[in-house]
């Protein structure tokens, strides 16, 4: 079998599309990566890559070979992790994937406690889309990840951490806020005559909002569109308008509620959940478990 330390290099080739691009991403020479590929070919007994158009893709033998290589790499890492934990040094590198903006904003809040407890641990944040993080977990390039969508990959664990709900954030001077007590669950049509501050098109939350409007034949007056959640909340709080957001943003970021009211929206199919994801059989070190526990504590949910 090819040297364990070269397995990540082989795994990087297909996503990069070829040896040249992968060598640049990895910071190694093209000659070295080509030599690693030739060694893998020798080990497998036939080519593990083939050209398809202008990209290198795995052959059937390559898929079998790299699946086995991943398992060997994970076993090796598990052994090393257990040995490191037994020494109780509290040092190492934690590669944590994040696809959810809420969790990303929580990390600075837990870092002081984490650094105090584990000053010798380096946290490496990997920001990517959920599907990319899932592949990185499978390839051993990421230790654990907080993702906002769950697939059903048989080799990954998906532990639900938190579910979100759509709410109307309304300035206290709007007719909507004058008519209903804070926290009342409302149908979206109750806001049909209000002016809206909206997320920019192309986001999942905006798509859900547009579906709600279309379902109820609403064509509201949109004052502003922006991709910045904080700006939406700030402008809504200071203008005669409402906005549709996830309650996750409200509870964590809207500290001053004196100028707004929040109304859960009834009858929506919004079902965004936050998951802790890691590879099945993956050994999590004590400092990794403790960091996840700190995040879950901030989210006010028990770690699993």
Secondary structure, DSSP 4 states (H G I P E B T S, - for coil): ---GGGHHHHHHHHHHTSHHHHHHHHTS-HHHHHHHHHHHHHHHTS-SEEEETTEEEE-HHHHHHHHHHHHHHHHHHHHHHHHHHHHT--EEEEEEEE--HHHHHHHHHHHHHHHHH-TEEEEEEEE--HHHHHHHHHTTS-SEEEESS----TTEEEEEEEE--EEEEEETTSHHHHHS-TT--B-GGGGTTSEEEEEPTTSHHHHHHHHHHHHTT---EEEEEES-HHHHHHHHHHTT-EEEEEHHHHHHH----TTEEEEEBTT-----EEEEEEETTPPPPHHHHHHHHHHHHHTT----
